Amino acid sequence: MKNSFRCWAEVDLHALRENLAWIRHRVGPKVRIMTVVKADAYGHGLKQIAALLMQSGTDIFGVANLAEAHVIRNVGKGWPILMLGACLPDEVERAVQDNVMPTISMPAEAELFSKVATKLNATVRAHIKVDTGMGRLGVAPAQASKLIRRVQGLASLKVEGIYTHYASSEDDAAYSRVQRERFQELLARLADDGIRIPLVHANNSGALLHEPDTMFHLVRPGLLVYGVLPPGQRRMASTLHSHLRPALSLKCRVSLVKEIPRGTSLSYGRAFVARRRMRVATLTAGYGDGYLRAASNRAQVLVGGKRCSVLGRVTMDQMMVDVSRVPTVRPGDEAVLIGRQGGDEITAGELAAWCATVPWEVLTAISYRVPRIYRGSQAA
C-alpha cells in the first residue's frame, strides 16, 4: 500500500542492528562502543535510533549538544552521554543537571564545571580532549599532564576519559601515524607518572577500518553504524565491510511526465537545454527536503529500476529527471534518490561524490519536513 507522502525516508532498523553487531565483532567484547548520534542520528531520527541502540548493545552515546542529550534522556534514563563539543558557559549548569559528561580542553572549562557542580552537590565525569593534529578542540599533548592534574585537584570533578580525534584516517596514513604516535607517547608519559584514566579512546569510523592498534578501551563509530563507508584513499580489506548495510533510503514521487522537444530549457537559469526530444519527469523533492542543490545536472535517481539523470537545477520542492528510457513511468510512481530499486542502488556516497561533498552532509541535510518511516521492529 502506497503512503501519502511526497518525499520520505525509510530506515531499516534491522540493518542498523546488524551494523552495530558487526562493529561489536570487529572491536571484541572488552572494548566499549560509543555510538555517535549527532545531527538527529545522522538524519535517521534520534529518538527512534536511540531506543534501538539501547536495546542493541551500545554502551555510551556521543552527542553534539544538550538538546540531543535531552532526547536520549527522555528515551532511557541513566545512559552515559558524552558531549563531543565544548559546552558554552551558559550551558554548564544544565549539563551538570542532566549528568552529561563534558569534553574539557582548557583549565577554565574545568574550573567552571567544578564551581557549578559543587554548587549543585553533583559530581561531573569529564573527558579530556587531546589535540594531536585536528586543531578543533583539545589540549596540546605537552600540556595534557598539567591539565589532567589540575582537573584531578578540583572539587566535584573526575577524569573519566581521555581522547583524541583523527583528522584524516580515511586518506592519510602518514599523518594518522603521527597522530597515533603523539597520543601513544602521551599515554606512556601518563602511565609513568602514575596517572590512570578509565576510558581511553581515539577511533572514529574511519580509524575503526584503518587504525586497529588504537581501539583502546572505547571506540566512537558514527557513519559505520548507519551502514555507510567513510570515503577515502586508503584501501581496506573487502571483508571488513561486507556485512554493512545502509539503513536509510530517500524516496519521492513522480508528479508529472511530459515530452519536450529539442531546444527546450529546464529550471532556473536555463541550466539545462535539451539536445534531443526527451521524456521528462518532475519529482516531488528538492533542496527544501535536503536533496542538495549541488546535485543539479550531475546526479542520478532510480525510476522504474533505471538510472535517470537530474536535469537542470534542483529547486526547493521539485526537480526534473530524464525518463526517456522508462516508457511506463506515470505520475505517482516512486523515485529513489538514495537506496535500492530493482537491481540497482544509489548510495549516499555516490550522491556525495556527484555533489563534491561527503556522505555525512548528504545524510544530515535531510530536513525535518521529511517523514521517517521505520521498517523492522525495535526489539532484537
N, C-alpha and C positions, 0 to 999 in steps of 0.2 A: 504494500500500500504506500502510495506516494505521500510525503509530507507536504505541508503548505508553504514551506519556506522558499524564499528566493535565493538565498545564499546561506549555507550552513556548513558546519564542521562535524565530522563523525570521529569519535575517539574510541579505539578498540582497547578496552580495559584488559582483555586477556593478553594482548601484545605487551602492554606495559608490565604486567605481572611477569611475563616470560623474560622481558628485558632485564628486570631487576634480578630475577633468578640467575640469569647469565652473568650479571655483574658479581653477584654473590659467589658464583662458582669461580669466576676469574680471580677474585681477591682472597678467597678462602674464608674459613669460619672465624678466624681470630681478628680479622680487620673489620672495623665498623664502617657502615655506609651512611654518609650524609647525602641525602637526596636534595639537589638544588631545585627549588620550586619558584624561583624568581619570575616576575612578569607573568602572573596568572598561570604558573606552572608551564612556562614556555608556550603560552597560548592554549593549553589543553583544558584549563579550568581548575583553579587551585582547590576549591572546596572538594570537588569530587576526586581529584587526584590525590589530595592529602589523605582522604578517607581510605582510598585503595592502598596507598603506600603504608599506612599504619597497619593494615592487615597483611601486608606482603613482605615485610622484612626490613624496612628502613629503620635506622637507629636514631638519626638526627635529621632535622630539616635545616636547609640553608636558605635564607631569605634576603631580600634587598632592603626591606623597610618594615616598619612596625605594623602597618596595615596588613601585610601578608602574614605576619606572626599572629595577629588577632584572628584572622580567618582560620588558621591552624588550631589555635586555642579553642575556637568555637566548635571545631570538628572533634577534637580529642584533647583532654586535659593531660598535662604532665609531660608532654613530649619535649625533649631538648631542642631548642631552636637557636641557631647562631645567625646573628645579623652580620652579613658579609661586608657591608659598607660601614662607614663611620657614622655614629649617631650624632645628630645635631645637638647643640647644648640644650635646647628646649624639649628634646626627645628623651633625655636621660632618665627623668623620673618615671615616665611611662614604661620605658624599657625595664627598669628595675621592678616596677609593679607587676609587669607581665612576665617576669622571670625569663627575659630574653638575654642570651649570652652576647655581650658586645665584642666587637673587634677593637683592640687597642693598639695604636701606633705611636702615641705620644704620651709623655708623663701627664700633661694637662688633662687629657681624657681620663686617665686612671684616677687622678685626684678628684675630678668632678663626680665620677661614679662612686668613689669611696665616700665622699661627702653626702651624696643623695642616699646611698644605701644605708649609711649609718643613721641618717635621719629617719628612714623608714624601717629601721631594725631588720634589714634584709642582708643577705649575702649574695654578691654578684660573682658569677663564674665567668671569667674573661678569657678570651683567646688573644694571644699576642701575634700580630702580623709582622712578618719579616720581609723587607723589600730586597729580594735577591736579583731584581732586574726588571720587574714590571713597571715600577715607578708610580703606581697609582696610590697605594696606601702602604703603610708599614715602616718599621724602624730599620735603619741600616744594620747589617749584621754586626758591625763593630760596636754598635751602641745597644745591641739587644740584651746582653747580660745586665747592663746597668738598668735598663728599663724593667726587666723582669724582677730584679732585686727591689727596685722601687715599688713595683706593684705588690710584691710579696710583703712589703713592710707597711702597706696601707690597711687601715681598718676596713672590714666588711668586703674585702676583695680577695679573690682566689684565682690563681692562674690555672685554668682548666686545660688550655691548649696552646699550641704554638704552630704557626703555619706560614707557608709561602705560596706563591702562585706563579706557575709557568707562563711566560709571555708568548712563547711560540713553539709549544711542544709538538704541534702537528707539522711544522715546517723546518725548524732549525735545530738539528741535533747538536750542533756545536754550542750554540747559546744555551740550550737546555742543559747541556753538561756543565757549563759554567754556573748556572743557577743551582743545579743539583749539588755541585761541589761546595759552593758558598754555604748552602743550607746545612749540608752534612758536616762541614767544618765547624759551623756554629754549634750544632748539636753535640759534637765531640767536646768542644770547649765547655759547654754547659755541664756535660757529664763529669768532666774533670773537676769542675767547680762544685760538684755535688748537687746540682740543680736538676730535679726530676719533674717532668711535666707529664700529666696523664695521657694527653692526646696530641700526637704529632701528625701533621697532615700536609700534603703537597699536591696530590694528584687530582686534577680535573679530568674531564672525559678524554681529552687528547693524551694526557700523561698516563691514563689507565691503559691506553693502547701502546704507548711508546716508551714509557719510563717505569717498568715494573720494579725497579730497585728502590723506588721512593713511595711505596704504598704505606709504609709505617703503620700507625695504629688506625688510620681513618682515611677514606677516600671521598671525593666530592663529585660524583657524576652528575651531569646535567643533561646534555644533549643525548648521551647514550641511553639514558632511562627511557627517553621518548622514541628510541629506535632509529635515531639519525646519526650518521657518522660525521665527526668533525672533518671538514675538508682540509687538505694539506699535501705537502710534497713528500713527506716521509712515508715509506712503504710499510705495510704491516702484513702479517700472515693472514690469508683469507679466512682461516679457521677462527680467528679472533672475533670476527663479527658475523659469521654465517648464521647465527641464531637470532640476531637482532631483527625486529620488525618495526617499521614506522607505525606509530599508533594513530596518527592524525591524517584524515583526508579532508580536503576542502572542495566543496561542490556548489554548483549553482544550476540555474535553469536556462534553457533556450527560450527567449521571449518572442523572437521574430526571425523569420527566414525570408530572404529576398534575393533576386537575381540582379546583378549590377553589370552594366556594360563597361567595356574598356574605357579608361579615362576618368572614371568616377573617383572622386576623392572621399576619404572617410575620416571622420572625427576631427577634433580641434586641430587647427594649424594645417589642415590638409596634409598630415604627416604620412599618409599612405594614398597613393594613386594607383588604381587598378591598371595593370598592363594587359589584361585579358578579361574576357567575360568571366564572372565569378558568381558563386553562390555564397552569400554571407549570412551568418547568424549573429544576432545580438544576444548577449548573455547578461544575466541579472547579477553581476558582481563588478566591483570597481575598487578604486583605492580607498573609498569610504568603508569598505569591508576589510581592508588590509591587503588587498591584492596590489602589489607595488606598481606604481606608475612607471618605474624603470623597466617593466616588462613590455612596454609599448613597442610594437613592431619587432619583438625579439623572442618572446616566449611562445610556448605551445600549450594547448589543452587537449583533453580527450573528449571527443564526441562520437558516439556510436562505436567506441573502441578504436578510433583512429585519431592520430595526431593532427591537430588543426592549428594553424599559425594565427597568432594575435595580429590583427590589422589595425594600424593607426594607434593613436594614443588611448591608453586606458583612462576612462573618465571616472567621476566619483562613484557612480552607481551602476555603470554599464560598460561593456567592452564588446568588440566585434572580432569574429574569427572566420577564417576561410573554411567553409564546409563543402567545398566543391566535390570532395571525394566521399561525401556522406549523403547520398541521394535520398535516403529515407528519413533524414532528420526533420523533426516537427517541433513547433512551439510546445513547451512543457517538458521536453526531453532533458535528461540530466547531462550536465557537463562537469568534468572532473578537472579541477585546477591543480590539486595536489592529491596523489593517490592512484589507485588502480581502477581500470575499467577494461573489461575484456581481457586480452592477453598482454596489455601494455601498462606501464606505470610511469607517472611523472613524480619524481621525488622532490622534497623540499630543497635538497642540494642542487638538483638540476635547475629548478626555478631560480635559486640563488645565483647560480652561475650565469644564467641569462640576464639577471638584473645587476651583475657585477657587485654582488654583496655576499653575505654569509647566511647559512640556514637559520642561525639564531634570529636574525632580523626578519626573515620570511615568516617564521612561526609566531614570534611575539608581536608582529604587526597586525595579525588577525584581530579585528576590532571587536569590542564588546557587543555590538549590534548583531554579530553573527552568532546564532544559537549553536550550542554544542549538544550533540546527540551522542549518548554513551551506549556502546554495544558491549554486551557481556556483563555478567553480574559483578558486584563489588566483592562478594565473598570468594575466597580462594577455593 
